[in-house]
Amino acid sequence: MKSLFRLAFIVGVGIFVAAAPAFAQAPASGTTDPGIQKRMQNQEQRIDQGVQSGALTPRETGKLEADQARIQQTEERMKSDGNLTGQERQKLNNMQDRSSRNIYNQKHDAQAANVGAGAPGKANDPRVQKRMQNQDRRIDQGVKSGELTPKEAGRLEADQARIQQTEERMKSDGNLTGQERQKLNNMQDRTSDRIYQQKHDRQRAPVNQGPKN
């Protein structure tokens, strides 16, 4: 009897071990979809690269960022009931497919921004970079909360692209003077004011906050 019990135990453990990888590879449930988040990050990296290279003008950047804001807010609405269905995931992927084509087309058209050439990265100012990152976070938070509509977010991101490309032109000679740093800070001051104003005006995007308890 003990031998039979031991055999059954071993077989049961073997089945559990064999099934473990299958459970580990099961698609995420609920509202978490790493694939969608990875695509969002990839699109943002492609847009940022286009800004740095001059392949995207500020106006083009604004339109592309408005698309991303629209997708992000659509995802937030879909997730508000605590579940992201297969149909909803497919819709988000279809939206990202269209956005991806738009990014490619805008980066390969005849329009280009003057970002200069020379010695990029040799005249970095951590304070300027920190402000740029902080402004981007404020815009992203406004998109997630619905305080910024896609159109508003696009305009603000266009401002950010203009500042970034101005900085690249200034750094192209390998030096960033005090006067140039001040100009960049003044540009960021104006953008900061606009971010605040746009986040506190009456325009709102329909982003649900989730199920009520």
Secondary structure, DSSP 4 states (H G I P E B T S, - for coil): -HHHHHHHHHHHHHHHHHHHHHHHTSPP-TT--HHHHHHHHHHHHHHHHHHHHTSS-HHHHHHHHHHHHHHHHHHHHHHTTS---HHHHHHHHHHHHHHHHHHHHHHTSS-------S-TTSS--HHHHHHHHHHHHHHHHHHHHTSS-HHHHHHHHHHHHHHHHHHHHHHTTS---HHHHHHHHHHHHHHHHHHHHHHTSS-----------
